[in-house]
Amino acid sequence: MRILLPLMLLFACKSTDVQQTSPPPQRLVSLQTHGCFGFCPMFTLTLWNNGRLDYLGDRFVEKSGPDTVFVSAEELARLKTAIESTNLWQYPENIPTQIADAPSATLTAFRADGTSHRVKGSMDRPQPVLDLQKMLQNTAEAHGLKVNKGVNPNEIPPEQRREVVVLLKPEVNAGNWIRQFTDIKVQLLQRTGTENRWLVGYNPKEIEEKAVLERLRNSEGAVEATPNRRSQERE
């Protein structure tokens, strides 16, 4: 018994030493998407070498805030191969774009020594960079993280919606115009006719027609706002 006790203590110390010296997980790559004039999803994905995939939803996403999933060993191996073959380190940090209002993103590669390199750009980035971004997003989608499609926070279900017609000044961009309404939920639906005239939806349970018409008429860029009588007749 006197011999076994020191041996047991020795093995216990060795086991503790192994646990203490286990290397912490390392980041491999991260993807951060940026905004556009529409409802491009804004989120961050971070892949670690242990298969952990961290998600942080910012704006225009189905889920806001953090979440974490774990990819399979096969998925991790494919992603590692894609990261190595893409070699983000060979590209400049910023790649200019000639495409107006195109969604942009930043991919960042990490090394074990703590160094990192980012590549930011839009649709003008090299195809391997675009493919790596798509691969990361599709992997996230496969694990239940909805990142491929943006969510309009002002979208109103048709069964809850009433409509008004707004005439904007010829030079006004409707998508930019609708953004000024941050305290009421109004949704740009479609253009009607050749003039800069638009159908705008609202929820009558949240705001009365008289109030929404007054807000729209008095907004910057609007000429007039009237009820959409046809939509009321259909009810």
Secondary structure as UniProt FT lines:
FT   TURN            2..3
FT   HELIX           4..21
FT   STRAND          27..33
FT   STRAND          42..48
FT   TURN            49..50
FT   STRAND          52..59
FT   STRAND          65..70
FT   HELIX           73..86
FT   HELIX           88..90
FT   TURN            100..101
FT   STRAND          105..110
FT   TURN            112..113
FT   STRAND          116..121
FT   TURN            123..124
FT   HELIX           127..142
FT   TURN            143..144
FT   TURN            153..154
FT   HELIX           158..160
FT   STRAND          162..168
FT   TURN            170..171
FT   HELIX           174..177
FT   HELIX           178..180
FT   STRAND          186..191
FT   STRAND          197..202
FT   TURN            204..206
FT   HELIX           209..217
FT   TURN            220..221
FT   STRAND          222..227
FT   HELIX           229..234
//
